[in-house]
Amino acid sequence: MKGGSCKDVFVAWEKCVDASRGDSDNFVENCLEQTRLLKDCMEENPDYYGIMLQAEQESLAEEEQNREANANANPNANAKPNANANAGDVADGDGVSAAGSGSGVEQQ
């Protein structure tokens, strides 16, 4: 990073990160502007930084695929409770509520 045309921007970003990590502050939040400037500089110089930008894009794509795979593997993870269930109904394990089956016939 220090060998390319974004050296000065990188050094400023690195100093910000180091200073923020020394404190208990959030370096991502504190160095947001320096991070944006560094990314902009890298994008303006793809001949030198292109491989790093490509690796970042691949990493982000992989993270998205993992999120989608996790969501597909557990589709009910974000499911909302059944809004049609009566507050007093309690399922007894067979899918029929203990408060009533809706048929008007009492189960025994």
Protein Blocks (a to p, Z undefined) as FASTA:
>chain_A
ZZmmklmmmmmmmmmmmmmmmpmcdfklmmmmmmmmmmmmmmmmmmlmmmmmmmmmmmmm
mmmmmmmmmmmmmmmlmpccdfkbcfkbccehjopafkbghlopacZZ
